Amino acid sequence: MGKSIDLLQGTLDLLILKTLALEPMHGWGISQRIQQISHDSLQVQQGSLYPALHRLEQQEWIASEWGASENNRKAKYYRLTDSGRRQLEAETAKWERLSAAVAQILQTA
């Protein structure tokens, strides 16, 4: 498909929180879901994903537990916490304000 897009600082956290709002997932599943929903425009590398998951877990916006993956391998599953759900709402509102402001500027003649 098209060329992948570099993520802005902080955007990855928002995408992870939104993805986990749908259902608990392991890291590889999170990156695949983001890539799938974005029609291959966004590709999250492991070197970015796992530090972000660790940071979100330290902030208590997500929690994890070990389980078995689809192919019966041990995998760490992440889920959104109540605090994470509130953070997702706040970050979504911020993103919507930012993208509306950028759109406004781009539409200026």
N, C-alpha and C positions, 0 to 999 in steps of 0.2 A: 504494500500500500504506500501511502505518503511517507515523507520524512518524519522521524520522531521529533518531538518538541522537548526542549530542555525545561525542567520545572523551576519555577521561581522559588526562592527560599521560603519555607513555611507551607508551600502548596502541597508537598508530599504528606505532611501531617494531616492536612484537611482531607486528602484523598484516602488515606489509610482509615481515618475515623469514619468517613462516609461508607467505605467498603465494609468495615466491621459493623456498621449499623444494620446492615442487611442480614448478616449471620457471622458466627465465629468462624475463623479460617486460620490456616497455617500460612507462614510467610510466602511460600511459593504461590499459594492460592490467591493471596492478596495481590501480588504482582501480576498474575495472570488475569485476574478480574479487572484490574485497572487497564491493562492492555486491551482486553476484550471489549470493555465498555467504551473505550476511547477509539475503537476501530484501528488499533495499532499505532495511534498517534503518540501515546504515552507509554514508554517502556521504563520500568523501574528496575534499576540494577541492584544486585544483592548488596553491593558496597554502600548504597544509599538506604536501602530498605531496612536492613537489620539494625543499623545505628538509630534510625528513626523509630523503629519498634521498641528498642531499648529505652530511648528517651521518653516515648509516650508511656511506657510502663513505669518508669521512674516518676513521672508526673501523675501517675495513677489514673490516667485517662483510658488505659487498657489494662487488662489482666491476662495472664496466660496459664495454661496447664498442658501437660503432656497427654497425648492421645495417639491413636493409630490413624494413619492417613488412608486414602482410598486404596493404595497398594499395600496396605498392612505394615507400613514402616512407621517407626516412632517419629512423631512430629509435635512441635510446640504449637498449640492452638491459641489464638488471641481473640479476646472478646472486648466489646466496649463496656466500660463501667458507667454508672450513673453520672459521675463527674465528667467522663468522656462525652456522654450524650449532651450535657450542658455546654461543654467546650465546642462540640460540633456545631451546635446552634449558633454560638457566638462567632465562631470562625466563618461559618456560612454567611452570616449577616455582614461580616467584614469584607469577605470576598465579593459579595454582591454589590456593596458600596464601591469598592475599588474598581470592579469591572465596569460598573455604570459610569464612573468618573473617567476611566480610560476611553470608553466608547464615546462619551461626550466630547472629549478632546479630539479623537480621531474623526469625528463627524464635522468638526469645525472646518470651514472652507479656507 
